[in-house]
């Protein structure tokens, strides 16, 4: 589960970075701030959930590491557009990752696994919609002509993640290995 989640989040971040540099969109600062806030918050929430599960019982470490990673990603992606969007991305990712780490600390393992799955689907959906929005000026005729195809591909990706996401397997209890005589 951990390699799967890490791979999905890495692909989302890399695809947004590449798309932001390919894009020739001349949007307003407010459009970019909304874009970076939605991406940073969904990514930060997923990273917070991921690290909260990974460091279960160690709220300080999971929170600090999630804040560091999410703030860096938000700043890096936002810096492409403007300094204000970089700050917006950094603080949005920071806040969301903090919430994600705290929420998973309060849940049991099965619930935390489920909420990580939901946030990962949300992150992938937001990433794909942001990519389409960023490329809407550069490839406007292609997107307009093949919007249903792009929408279908997006749905297939989400369904593939839904189907292939690993099930939660609880760790074996040490009490089951002992025999009662």
C-alpha positions as CSV (number, residue, x, y, z in Angstrom):
1,X,0.0,0.0,0.0
2,X,2.8,2.4,0.9
3,X,4.6,2.1,-2.4
4,X,1.3,2.4,-4.3
5,X,0.4,5.6,-2.6
6,X,3.9,7.1,-2.9
7,X,3.9,6.3,-6.6
8,X,0.5,7.9,-7.2
9,X,1.4,11.1,-5.3
10,X,4.7,11.4,-7.0
11,X,3.1,11.0,-10.4
12,X,0.5,13.7,-9.6
13,X,3.2,16.1,-8.5
14,X,5.5,15.4,-11.5
15,X,2.6,15.7,-13.9
16,X,1.5,19.1,-12.5
17,X,5.1,20.4,-12.6
18,X,5.5,19.4,-16.2
19,X,2.1,20.7,-17.2
20,X,2.7,24.1,-15.5
21,X,5.9,24.5,-17.5
22,X,4.3,23.4,-20.8
23,X,1.3,25.6,-20.3
24,X,1.3,29.0,-22.0
25,X,-1.8,30.1,-20.2
26,X,-2.0,33.7,-19.2
27,X,-4.5,33.5,-16.3
28,X,-5.0,36.0,-13.6
29,X,-3.2,35.7,-10.3
30,X,-6.5,34.7,-8.6
31,X,-7.0,31.8,-11.0
32,X,-3.5,30.6,-10.2
33,X,-4.0,30.9,-6.5
34,X,-7.2,28.9,-6.6
35,X,-5.5,26.3,-8.8
36,X,-2.5,26.0,-6.5
37,X,-4.6,26.0,-3.3
38,X,-6.8,23.1,-4.5
39,X,-3.8,21.1,-5.7
40,X,-1.7,21.8,-2.5
41,X,-4.6,21.0,-0.2
42,X,-5.5,17.7,-1.8
43,X,-1.8,16.7,-2.1
44,X,-1.1,17.8,1.5
45,X,-4.0,16.0,2.9
46,X,-3.0,12.8,1.1
47,X,0.6,13.2,2.3
48,X,-0.6,13.9,5.9
49,X,-2.8,10.7,5.8
50,X,0.1,8.7,4.3
51,X,2.6,9.8,6.9
52,X,0.1,9.6,9.7
53,X,-0.4,5.9,8.9
54,X,3.3,5.3,8.4
55,X,4.3,6.9,11.7
56,X,1.2,5.8,13.7
57,X,1.6,6.8,17.3
58,X,4.3,9.4,16.5
59,X,2.2,12.5,15.8
60,X,5.1,15.0,16.1
61,X,7.2,13.2,13.5
62,X,4.4,12.5,11.1
63,X,3.2,16.1,11.3
64,X,6.6,17.7,10.9
65,X,7.6,15.5,8.0
66,X,4.2,16.1,6.3
67,X,4.4,19.8,6.8
68,X,7.9,19.9,5.3
69,X,7.1,17.8,2.2
70,X,3.7,19.4,1.5
71,X,5.0,22.9,2.0
72,X,7.9,22.2,-0.3
73,X,5.7,20.8,-3.0
74,X,3.2,23.7,-2.8
75,X,5.9,26.2,-2.9
76,X,7.7,24.6,-5.8
77,X,4.5,24.3,-7.9
78,X,3.3,27.7,-7.0
79,X,6.6,29.4,-7.7
80,X,6.1,28.7,-11.4
81,X,3.3,31.2,-11.5
82,X,4.1,34.0,-8.9
83,X,5.6,34.4,-5.4
84,X,2.1,34.9,-4.0
85,X,0.9,31.6,-5.4
86,X,4.1,30.0,-4.0
87,X,3.2,31.2,-0.6
88,X,-0.4,30.2,-1.0
89,X,0.6,26.7,-2.1
90,X,3.1,26.4,0.8
91,X,0.6,27.4,3.5
92,X,-2.3,25.4,2.0
93,X,-0.2,22.3,1.8
94,X,1.1,22.9,5.3
95,X,-2.3,23.3,6.8
96,X,-3.8,20.3,5.0
97,X,-0.9,18.0,5.8
98,X,-1.2,18.9,9.5
99,X,-4.9,18.1,9.5
100,X,-4.3,14.8,7.7
101,X,-1.6,13.6,10.2
102,X,-3.9,14.6,13.1
103,X,-6.9,12.8,11.7
104,X,-5.2,9.5,11.0
105,X,-3.8,9.6,14.6
106,X,-7.4,9.5,15.9
107,X,-8.6,6.7,13.6
108,X,-8.0,3.0,13.7
109,X,-5.9,1.3,11.0
110,X,-8.9,0.3,8.8
111,X,-10.5,3.7,8.9
112,X,-7.1,5.4,8.2
113,X,-6.6,3.2,5.2
114,X,-10.1,4.1,3.9
115,X,-9.6,7.8,4.3
116,X,-6.2,7.6,2.5
117,X,-7.9,5.8,-0.4
118,X,-10.6,8.5,-0.6
119,X,-8.0,11.4,-0.4
120,X,-5.9,9.7,-3.1
121,X,-8.9,9.5,-5.4
122,X,-9.6,13.2,-4.7
123,X,-6.0,14.1,-5.4
124,X,-5.9,12.3,-8.7
125,X,-9.2,13.9,-9.7
126,X,-8.0,17.4,-8.8
127,X,-4.7,16.8,-10.6
128,X,-6.4,15.7,-13.8
129,X,-8.8,18.7,-13.7
130,X,-6.0,21.1,-13.1
131,X,-4.0,19.6,-16.0
132,X,-6.9,20.0,-18.3
133,X,-7.5,23.6,-17.1
134,X,-3.8,24.5,-17.5
135,X,-3.6,23.1,-21.0
136,X,-6.9,24.6,-22.1
137,X,-5.2,27.5,-23.8
138,X,-2.2,25.7,-25.3
139,X,-4.3,22.8,-26.7
140,X,-7.7,24.4,-26.8
141,X,-8.9,22.8,-30.1
142,X,-7.7,19.4,-29.1
143,X,-9.4,19.6,-25.7
144,X,-12.6,20.9,-27.2
145,X,-12.8,18.2,-29.9
146,X,-11.8,15.4,-27.6
147,X,-13.2,16.4,-24.3
148,X,-15.3,13.3,-23.9
149,X,-12.2,11.2,-24.7
150,X,-10.2,13.0,-22.0
151,X,-13.1,12.7,-19.6
152,X,-13.3,9.0,-20.3
153,X,-9.6,8.5,-19.8
154,X,-9.9,10.4,-16.5
155,X,-12.7,8.1,-15.4
156,X,-10.7,5.0,-16.4
157,X,-7.7,6.2,-14.4
158,X,-9.9,6.8,-11.3
159,X,-11.6,3.4,-11.7
160,X,-8.2,1.7,-12.2
161,X,-7.0,3.3,-8.9
162,X,-10.2,2.2,-7.2
163,X,-9.9,-1.4,-8.4
164,X,-6.1,-1.8,-7.9
165,X,-5.8,0.0,-4.5
166,X,-4.4,-2.6,-2.1
167,X,-6.7,-3.9,0.7
168,X,-6.0,-3.3,4.3
169,X,-4.3,-6.3,5.9
170,X,-4.1,-6.0,9.6
171,X,-0.7,-7.0,11.2
172,X,-0.8,-10.5,12.7
173,X,-1.5,-10.5,16.4
174,X,1.3,-12.0,18.5
175,X,-1.3,-13.7,20.7
176,X,-2.5,-16.0,17.9
177,X,0.9,-17.7,17.6
178,X,0.8,-19.1,21.2
179,X,-0.9,-22.4,21.8
180,X,-3.0,-22.9,24.9
181,X,-2.2,-26.2,26.6
